[in-house]
Amino acid sequence: MSGSLEITILSAEDLRVNQKSIKKNAFVTVKTDGSSAVRTTRMDVDGGSYPSWNEKVIMEVPFHATFISLEVNYKAMMGIISVGVSRIPISDIVGGYVPQNQVQFLSYRLWGNKGKRNGVINFSVRVKIPEISLAKGDPVAGNRSNSVATGIPINWI
């Protein structure tokens, strides 16, 4: 079983490689520890000190997953280089007192390969509520009525 997260990758700030600002060709990969699925944004070819994407990705997240990873990369002449990674606990997104289906705007620190701070990633996330229902006329909990049941997995609340 799994749930879905709608993640909109907005922008990044203060990205550097070897003390030099990233000017263009940055992109973001999104993945979770509970799945092999990877989503990637388009490359920001316009450049500038603050790359922006404003791109929405849908991630199926297994219920046993504990975090999602957002990794900023950029394409250099020598290949793809990782700028930084942020691992966001799933509990930061689905736990607490956020109303269901509510959009949250978050900013997390990116950490480079050597464990040093390397910028910030800005994104929004919304838990997509699964709709589980029985077809009209199917018995609900042993009842022979024409009621329809809708449920939400309790560990996503």
SULZINOR-V827381 format. One record per residue. N is the residue number from 1. PHI is phi in whole degrees, 0 to 359 (NA if undefined). PSI is psi in whole degrees, 0 to 359 (* if undefined). BURIAL is + if it has 9 or more other C-alpha atoms within 8 Angstrom, else -. Layout:
# SULZINOR-V827381
N/PHI/PSI/BURIAL ; N/PHI/PSI/BURIAL
This chain:
# SULZINOR-V827381
1/NA/152/- ; 2/207/171/- ; 3/232/174/+ ; 4/241/142/+ ; 5/243/134/+ ; 6/259/108/+ ; 7/249/126/+ ; 8/252/113/+ ; 9/280/114/+ ; 10/270/297/+ ; 11/197/177/+ ; 12/222/159/+ ; 13/226/146/+ ; 14/54/48/+ ; 15/276/132/+ ; 16/219/148/+ ; 17/226/125/- ; 18/53/46/- ; 19/67/6/- ; 20/252/138/- ; 21/293/143/+ ; 22/283/125/+ ; 23/260/329/- ; 24/195/177/+ ; 25/65/32/+ ; 26/267/147/+ ; 27/211/167/+ ; 28/236/137/+ ; 29/250/142/+ ; 30/238/131/+ ; 31/208/169/+ ; 32/232/158/+ ; 33/287/346/+ ; 34/261/6/+ ; 35/208/157/+ ; 36/268/359/- ; 37/292/137/- ; 38/229/135/- ; 39/244/144/+ ; 40/229/138/- ; 41/280/170/+ ; 42/289/165/- ; 43/275/134/- ; 44/277/96/+ ; 45/271/350/- ; 46/289/333/- ; 47/82/189/+ ; 48/111/168/- ; 49/288/337/+ ; 50/236/90/+ ; 51/298/145/+ ; 52/224/149/- ; 53/234/315/+ ; 54/49/49/- ; 55/242/133/+ ; 56/265/134/- ; 57/232/145/+ ; 58/253/125/- ; 59/244/127/+ ; 60/279/123/- ; 61/243/116/+ ; 62/297/150/+ ; 63/296/338/- ; 64/273/358/- ; 65/292/146/+ ; 66/247/340/+ ; 67/205/163/+ ; 68/243/151/+ ; 69/244/133/+ ; 70/245/118/+ ; 71/241/124/+ ; 72/267/128/+ ; 73/234/164/+ ; 74/216/152/+ ; 75/267/117/+ ; 76/251/176/- ; 77/298/331/- ; 78/268/3/- ; 79/128/194/- ; 80/275/129/- ; 81/239/134/- ; 82/281/128/+ ; 83/270/314/+ ; 84/184/160/+ ; 85/231/143/+ ; 86/234/127/+ ; 87/256/114/- ; 88/257/121/+ ; 89/298/136/+ ; 90/302/326/+ ; 91/297/335/+ ; 92/291/337/- ; 93/261/313/+ ; 94/257/351/+ ; 95/270/176/+ ; 96/83/212/- ; 97/242/32/- ; 98/278/126/- ; 99/301/149/- ; 100/299/144/- ; 101/68/12/- ; 102/276/138/- ; 103/276/131/- ; 104/247/134/- ; 105/258/124/- ; 106/230/152/- ; 107/227/131/- ; 108/231/148/+ ; 109/290/139/+ ; 110/263/142/+ ; 111/242/129/+ ; 112/284/177/+ ; 113/302/328/- ; 114/266/15/- ; 115/79/17/- ; 116/258/151/- ; 117/298/138/- ; 118/210/65/+ ; 119/96/185/+ ; 120/223/142/+ ; 121/249/133/+ ; 122/248/131/+ ; 123/206/166/+ ; 124/238/156/+ ; 125/215/145/+ ; 126/220/131/+ ; 127/282/121/+ ; 128/277/117/+ ; 129/284/122/+ ; 130/289/141/- ; 131/257/115/- ; 132/244/118/- ; 133/216/158/- ; 134/264/147/+ ; 135/297/149/- ; 136/302/132/- ; 137/100/344/- ; 138/286/140/+ ; 139/296/140/+ ; 140/252/119/+ ; 141/50/44/- ; 142/83/354/- ; 143/277/141/- ; 144/265/22/- ; 145/278/178/- ; 146/262/27/- ; 147/287/157/+ ; 148/242/134/+ ; 149/255/137/- ; 150/235/136/- ; 151/222/160/- ; 152/233/131/+ ; 153/305/131/- ; 154/294/332/- ; 155/279/4/- ; 156/257/2/- ; 157/266/*/-
